[in-house]
Amino acid sequence: MQIPGDLRFSKDHEWVRVDGSTATLGITDFAQDALGDVVFVSLPDLGAHVDAGGAVGEVESTKSVSEIYAPVSGTVRSVNEALREAPEVLNADPYGEGWICTLEIADASQLEGLLDAAAYAQLTDA
């Protein structure tokens, strides 16, 4: 299982890559593996405000449907439109082409409550 060192992680198995005041988010390798083959992704609306811990979308797999939760509060600036036609990218490349959306971060202090790679590895027993 991959756990990139440059990311922050939620206990709900979402990841965040921060670039200035923008957070790119997605689901972790652990999450996509647990879900199985992803067949559909529901993306948030552009311009929508999301609160930390609130749902930003859903991932449907051959096993189940799971909510995607925002690790930080912010405004949706972009969504990964490619996932609408090719949701399986979440399985193939969860930390790259499988990103879900970007947020303009509302409260950067919320990043401090997220896990680093070592803590996330401990959470998942990786």
mmCIF file of the C-alpha atoms, coordinates in Angstrom:
data_MODEL
# 
_entry.id   MODEL 
# 
loop_
_atom_site.group_PDB 
_atom_site.id 
_atom_site.type_symbol 
_atom_site.label_atom_id 
_atom_site.label_alt_id 
_atom_site.label_comp_id 
_atom_site.label_asym_id 
_atom_site.label_entity_id 
_atom_site.label_seq_id 
_atom_site.pdbx_PDB_ins_code 
_atom_site.Cartn_x 
_atom_site.Cartn_y 
_atom_site.Cartn_z 
_atom_site.occupancy 
_atom_site.B_iso_or_equiv 
_atom_site.pdbx_formal_charge 
_atom_site.auth_seq_id 
_atom_site.auth_comp_id 
_atom_site.auth_asym_id 
_atom_site.auth_atom_id 
_atom_site.pdbx_PDB_model_num 
ATOM 1   C CA . MET A 1 1   ? 0.000   0.000  0.000   1.00 0.00 ? 1   MET A CA 1 
ATOM 2   C CA . GLN A 1 2   ? 1.274   3.438  -0.933  1.00 0.00 ? 2   GLN A CA 1 
ATOM 3   C CA . ILE A 1 3   ? 1.342   6.304  1.592   1.00 0.00 ? 3   ILE A CA 1 
ATOM 4   C CA . PRO A 1 4   ? 3.084   9.341  0.051   1.00 0.00 ? 4   PRO A CA 1 
ATOM 5   C CA . GLY A 1 5   ? 5.052   11.388 2.548   1.00 0.00 ? 5   GLY A CA 1 
ATOM 6   C CA . ASP A 1 6   ? 4.034   14.759 1.100   1.00 0.00 ? 6   ASP A CA 1 
ATOM 7   C CA . LEU A 1 7   ? 0.329   14.343 1.884   1.00 0.00 ? 7   LEU A CA 1 
ATOM 8   C CA . ARG A 1 8   ? -1.898  14.746 4.941   1.00 0.00 ? 8   ARG A CA 1 
ATOM 9   C CA . PHE A 1 9   ? -4.569  12.166 5.738   1.00 0.00 ? 9   PHE A CA 1 
ATOM 10  C CA . SER A 1 10  ? -7.923  11.996 7.487   1.00 0.00 ? 10  SER A CA 1 
ATOM 11  C CA . LYS A 1 11  ? -9.020  9.119  9.687   1.00 0.00 ? 11  LYS A CA 1 
ATOM 12  C CA . ASP A 1 12  ? -11.794 8.602  7.099   1.00 0.00 ? 12  ASP A CA 1 
ATOM 13  C CA . HIS A 1 13  ? -9.143  7.687  4.484   1.00 0.00 ? 13  HIS A CA 1 
ATOM 14  C CA . GLU A 1 14  ? -9.068  10.871 2.422   1.00 0.00 ? 14  GLU A CA 1 
ATOM 15  C CA . TRP A 1 15  ? -5.811  12.585 1.485   1.00 0.00 ? 15  TRP A CA 1 
ATOM 16  C CA . VAL A 1 16  ? -4.929  16.267 1.017   1.00 0.00 ? 16  VAL A CA 1 
ATOM 17  C CA . ARG A 1 17  ? -2.125  17.825 -1.014  1.00 0.00 ? 17  ARG A CA 1 
ATOM 18  C CA . VAL A 1 18  ? -1.649  21.493 -0.092  1.00 0.00 ? 18  VAL A CA 1 
ATOM 19  C CA . ASP A 1 19  ? -0.334  24.128 -2.507  1.00 0.00 ? 19  ASP A CA 1 
ATOM 20  C CA . GLY A 1 20  ? -0.597  27.570 -0.932  1.00 0.00 ? 20  GLY A CA 1 
ATOM 21  C CA . SER A 1 21  ? -4.264  28.094 -0.091  1.00 0.00 ? 21  SER A CA 1 
ATOM 22  C CA . THR A 1 22  ? -5.457  25.259 -2.357  1.00 0.00 ? 22  THR A CA 1 
ATOM 23  C CA . ALA A 1 23  ? -6.065  21.702 -1.183  1.00 0.00 ? 23  ALA A CA 1 
ATOM 24  C CA . THR A 1 24  ? -6.373  18.854 -3.672  1.00 0.00 ? 24  THR A CA 1 
ATOM 25  C CA . LEU A 1 25  ? -8.176  15.880 -2.174  1.00 0.00 ? 25  LEU A CA 1 
ATOM 26  C CA . GLY A 1 26  ? -8.900  12.279 -2.953  1.00 0.00 ? 26  GLY A CA 1 
ATOM 27  C CA . ILE A 1 27  ? -9.274  8.866  -1.360  1.00 0.00 ? 27  ILE A CA 1 
ATOM 28  C CA . THR A 1 28  ? -6.308  6.841  -0.183  1.00 0.00 ? 28  THR A CA 1 
ATOM 29  C CA . ASP A 1 29  ? -4.858  3.671  -1.626  1.00 0.00 ? 29  ASP A CA 1 
ATOM 30  C CA . PHE A 1 30  ? -6.161  1.891  1.476   1.00 0.00 ? 30  PHE A CA 1 
ATOM 31  C CA . ALA A 1 31  ? -9.702  3.175  0.786   1.00 0.00 ? 31  ALA A CA 1 
ATOM 32  C CA . GLN A 1 32  ? -9.748  2.263  -2.890  1.00 0.00 ? 32  GLN A CA 1 
ATOM 33  C CA . ASP A 1 33  ? -8.452  -1.218 -2.074  1.00 0.00 ? 33  ASP A CA 1 
ATOM 34  C CA . ALA A 1 34  ? -11.163 -1.722 0.564   1.00 0.00 ? 34  ALA A CA 1 
ATOM 35  C CA . LEU A 1 35  ? -13.854 -0.497 -1.844  1.00 0.00 ? 35  LEU A CA 1 
ATOM 36  C CA . GLY A 1 36  ? -12.902 -2.797 -4.691  1.00 0.00 ? 36  GLY A CA 1 
ATOM 37  C CA . ASP A 1 37  ? -13.610 -1.896 -8.311  1.00 0.00 ? 37  ASP A CA 1 
ATOM 38  C CA . VAL A 1 38  ? -14.932 1.680  -8.481  1.00 0.00 ? 38  VAL A CA 1 
ATOM 39  C CA . VAL A 1 39  ? -17.820 2.018  -10.957 1.00 0.00 ? 39  VAL A CA 1 
ATOM 40  C CA . PHE A 1 40  ? -19.174 5.532  -10.244 1.00 0.00 ? 40  PHE A CA 1 
ATOM 41  C CA . VAL A 1 41  ? -18.035 8.769  -8.597  1.00 0.00 ? 41  VAL A CA 1 
ATOM 42  C CA . SER A 1 42  ? -20.347 11.605 -7.538  1.00 0.00 ? 42  SER A CA 1 
ATOM 43  C CA . LEU A 1 43  ? -18.455 14.914 -7.566  1.00 0.00 ? 43  LEU A CA 1 
ATOM 44  C CA . PRO A 1 44  ? -19.237 18.145 -5.686  1.00 0.00 ? 44  PRO A CA 1 
ATOM 45  C CA . ASP A 1 45  ? -20.617 21.258 -7.387  1.00 0.00 ? 45  ASP A CA 1 
ATOM 46  C CA . LEU A 1 46  ? -18.204 24.009 -8.362  1.00 0.00 ? 46  LEU A CA 1 
ATOM 47  C CA . GLY A 1 47  ? -18.428 26.918 -5.960  1.00 0.00 ? 47  GLY A CA 1 
ATOM 48  C CA . ALA A 1 48  ? -20.028 24.843 -3.212  1.00 0.00 ? 48  ALA A CA 1 
ATOM 49  C CA . HIS A 1 49  ? -18.842 25.467 0.339   1.00 0.00 ? 49  HIS A CA 1 
ATOM 50  C CA . VAL A 1 50  ? -17.960 22.321 2.260   1.00 0.00 ? 50  VAL A CA 1 
ATOM 51  C CA . ASP A 1 51  ? -17.272 21.943 5.953   1.00 0.00 ? 51  ASP A CA 1 
ATOM 52  C CA . ALA A 1 52  ? -14.525 19.745 7.366   1.00 0.00 ? 52  ALA A CA 1 
ATOM 53  C CA . GLY A 1 53  ? -16.049 16.317 7.918   1.00 0.00 ? 53  GLY A CA 1 
ATOM 54  C CA . GLY A 1 54  ? -18.919 17.036 5.531   1.00 0.00 ? 54  GLY A CA 1 
ATOM 55  C CA . ALA A 1 55  ? -19.615 14.947 2.436   1.00 0.00 ? 55  ALA A CA 1 
ATOM 56  C CA . VAL A 1 56  ? -18.204 16.200 -0.871  1.00 0.00 ? 56  VAL A CA 1 
ATOM 57  C CA . GLY A 1 57  ? -19.290 13.226 -2.960  1.00 0.00 ? 57  GLY A CA 1 
ATOM 58  C CA . GLU A 1 58  ? -19.701 9.472  -3.130  1.00 0.00 ? 58  GLU A CA 1 
ATOM 59  C CA . VAL A 1 59  ? -17.770 6.551  -4.514  1.00 0.00 ? 59  VAL A CA 1 
ATOM 60  C CA . GLU A 1 60  ? -19.734 3.536  -5.687  1.00 0.00 ? 60  GLU A CA 1 
ATOM 61  C CA . SER A 1 61  ? -17.945 0.241  -6.120  1.00 0.00 ? 61  SER A CA 1 
ATOM 62  C CA . THR A 1 62  ? -18.913 -3.320 -6.842  1.00 0.00 ? 62  THR A CA 1 
ATOM 63  C CA . LYS A 1 63  ? -18.963 -3.835 -3.047  1.00 0.00 ? 63  LYS A CA 1 
ATOM 64  C CA . SER A 1 64  ? -20.582 -0.703 -1.597  1.00 0.00 ? 64  SER A CA 1 
ATOM 65  C CA . VAL A 1 65  ? -21.260 3.027  -1.717  1.00 0.00 ? 65  VAL A CA 1 
ATOM 66  C CA . SER A 1 66  ? -19.098 5.284  0.447   1.00 0.00 ? 66  SER A CA 1 
ATOM 67  C CA . GLU A 1 67  ? -19.186 8.997  1.189   1.00 0.00 ? 67  GLU A CA 1 
ATOM 68  C CA . ILE A 1 68  ? -16.144 11.146 0.459   1.00 0.00 ? 68  ILE A CA 1 
ATOM 69  C CA . TYR A 1 69  ? -15.568 13.572 3.337   1.00 0.00 ? 69  TYR A CA 1 
ATOM 70  C CA . ALA A 1 70  ? -13.789 16.920 3.191   1.00 0.00 ? 70  ALA A CA 1 
ATOM 71  C CA . PRO A 1 71  ? -10.723 16.860 5.449   1.00 0.00 ? 71  PRO A CA 1 
ATOM 72  C CA . VAL A 1 72  ? -10.803 20.674 5.614   1.00 0.00 ? 72  VAL A CA 1 
ATOM 73  C CA . SER A 1 73  ? -13.411 23.379 5.077   1.00 0.00 ? 73  SER A CA 1 
ATOM 74  C CA . GLY A 1 74  ? -13.373 25.354 1.860   1.00 0.00 ? 74  GLY A CA 1 
ATOM 75  C CA . THR A 1 75  ? -14.926 26.258 -1.457  1.00 0.00 ? 75  THR A CA 1 
ATOM 76  C CA . VAL A 1 76  ? -14.826 23.805 -4.373  1.00 0.00 ? 76  VAL A CA 1 
ATOM 77  C CA . ARG A 1 77  ? -12.655 25.334 -7.110  1.00 0.00 ? 77  ARG A CA 1 
ATOM 78  C CA . SER A 1 78  ? -12.351 22.384 -9.509  1.00 0.00 ? 78  SER A CA 1 
ATOM 79  C CA . VAL A 1 79  ? -13.487 18.792 -9.889  1.00 0.00 ? 79  VAL A CA 1 
ATOM 80  C CA . ASN A 1 80  ? -11.895 15.896 -11.731 1.00 0.00 ? 80  ASN A CA 1 
ATOM 81  C CA . GLU A 1 81  ? -14.307 15.626 -14.664 1.00 0.00 ? 81  GLU A CA 1 
ATOM 82  C CA . ALA A 1 82  ? -12.360 12.637 -16.035 1.00 0.00 ? 82  ALA A CA 1 
ATOM 83  C CA . LEU A 1 83  ? -13.782 10.491 -13.209 1.00 0.00 ? 83  LEU A CA 1 
ATOM 84  C CA . ARG A 1 84  ? -17.271 10.814 -14.664 1.00 0.00 ? 84  ARG A CA 1 
ATOM 85  C CA . GLU A 1 85  ? -16.229 8.756  -17.707 1.00 0.00 ? 85  GLU A CA 1 
ATOM 86  C CA . ALA A 1 86  ? -13.476 6.690  -16.093 1.00 0.00 ? 86  ALA A CA 1 
ATOM 87  C CA . PRO A 1 87  ? -14.167 6.182  -12.355 1.00 0.00 ? 87  PRO A CA 1 
ATOM 88  C CA . GLU A 1 88  ? -11.767 3.227  -12.314 1.00 0.00 ? 88  GLU A CA 1 
ATOM 89  C CA . VAL A 1 89  ? -8.896  5.741  -12.298 1.00 0.00 ? 89  VAL A CA 1 
ATOM 90  C CA . LEU A 1 90  ? -9.481  5.926  -8.529  1.00 0.00 ? 90  LEU A CA 1 
ATOM 91  C CA . ASN A 1 91  ? -8.296  2.326  -8.313  1.00 0.00 ? 91  ASN A CA 1 
ATOM 92  C CA . ALA A 1 92  ? -5.391  2.715  -10.705 1.00 0.00 ? 92  ALA A CA 1 
ATOM 93  C CA . ASP A 1 93  ? -3.941  6.030  -9.483  1.00 0.00 ? 93  ASP A CA 1 
ATOM 94  C CA . PRO A 1 94  ? -5.577  7.272  -6.247  1.00 0.00 ? 94  PRO A CA 1 
ATOM 95  C CA . TYR A 1 95  ? -2.837  9.844  -5.494  1.00 0.00 ? 95  TYR A CA 1 
ATOM 96  C CA . GLY A 1 96  ? -2.409  11.152 -9.037  1.00 0.00 ? 96  GLY A CA 1 
ATOM 97  C CA . GLU A 1 97  ? -4.995  11.134 -11.806 1.00 0.00 ? 97  GLU A CA 1 
ATOM 98  C CA . GLY A 1 98  ? -7.632  9.890  -9.335  1.00 0.00 ? 98  GLY A CA 1 
ATOM 99  C CA . TRP A 1 99  ? -7.938  13.171 -7.399  1.00 0.00 ? 99  TRP A CA 1 
ATOM 100 C CA . ILE A 1 100 ? -11.530 14.193 -6.559  1.00 0.00 ? 100 ILE A CA 1 
ATOM 101 C CA . CYS A 1 101 ? -11.556 18.007 -6.305  1.00 0.00 ? 101 CYS A CA 1 
ATOM 102 C CA . THR A 1 102 ? -9.666  21.091 -5.215  1.00 0.00 ? 102 THR A CA 1 
ATOM 103 C CA . LEU A 1 103 ? -10.759 23.412 -2.428  1.00 0.00 ? 103 LEU A CA 1 
ATOM 104 C CA . GLU A 1 104 ? -9.844  26.970 -1.577  1.00 0.00 ? 104 GLU A CA 1 
ATOM 105 C CA . ILE A 1 105 ? -8.964  26.379 2.078   1.00 0.00 ? 105 ILE A CA 1 
ATOM 106 C CA . ALA A 1 106 ? -11.131 28.380 4.488   1.00 0.00 ? 106 ALA A CA 1 
ATOM 107 C CA . ASP A 1 107 ? -9.164  27.624 7.682   1.00 0.00 ? 107 ASP A CA 1 
ATOM 108 C CA . ALA A 1 108 ? -5.570  26.464 7.273   1.00 0.00 ? 108 ALA A CA 1 
ATOM 109 C CA . SER A 1 109 ? -5.352  25.576 10.971  1.00 0.00 ? 109 SER A CA 1 
ATOM 110 C CA . GLN A 1 110 ? -7.557  22.538 10.218  1.00 0.00 ? 110 GLN A CA 1 
ATOM 111 C CA . LEU A 1 111 ? -4.593  20.976 8.398   1.00 0.00 ? 111 LEU A CA 1 
ATOM 112 C CA . GLU A 1 112 ? -2.888  20.546 11.770  1.00 0.00 ? 112 GLU A CA 1 
ATOM 113 C CA . GLY A 1 113 ? -5.567  18.034 12.784  1.00 0.00 ? 113 GLY A CA 1 
ATOM 114 C CA . LEU A 1 114 ? -4.759  15.718 9.882   1.00 0.00 ? 114 LEU A CA 1 
ATOM 115 C CA . LEU A 1 115 ? -2.376  12.783 10.014  1.00 0.00 ? 115 LEU A CA 1 
ATOM 116 C CA . ASP A 1 116 ? 1.071   12.691 8.456   1.00 0.00 ? 116 ASP A CA 1 
ATOM 117 C CA . ALA A 1 117 ? 2.192   9.626  6.502   1.00 0.00 ? 117 ALA A CA 1 
ATOM 118 C CA . ALA A 1 118 ? 3.673   7.857  9.557   1.00 0.00 ? 118 ALA A CA 1 
ATOM 119 C CA . ALA A 1 119 ? 0.517   8.354  11.647  1.00 0.00 ? 119 ALA A CA 1 
ATOM 120 C CA . TYR A 1 120 ? -1.684  7.214  8.750   1.00 0.00 ? 120 TYR A CA 1 
ATOM 121 C CA . ALA A 1 121 ? 0.470   4.109  8.276   1.00 0.00 ? 121 ALA A CA 1 
ATOM 122 C CA . GLN A 1 122 ? -0.010  3.350  11.971  1.00 0.00 ? 122 GLN A CA 1 
ATOM 123 C CA . LEU A 1 123 ? -3.787  3.864  11.652  1.00 0.00 ? 123 LEU A CA 1 
ATOM 124 C CA . THR A 1 124 ? -3.979  1.392  8.770   1.00 0.00 ? 124 THR A CA 1 
ATOM 125 C CA . ASP A 1 125 ? -1.355  -1.013 10.144  1.00 0.00 ? 125 ASP A CA 1 
ATOM 126 C CA . ALA A 1 126 ? 0.651   -0.550 6.936   1.00 0.00 ? 126 ALA A CA 1 
# 
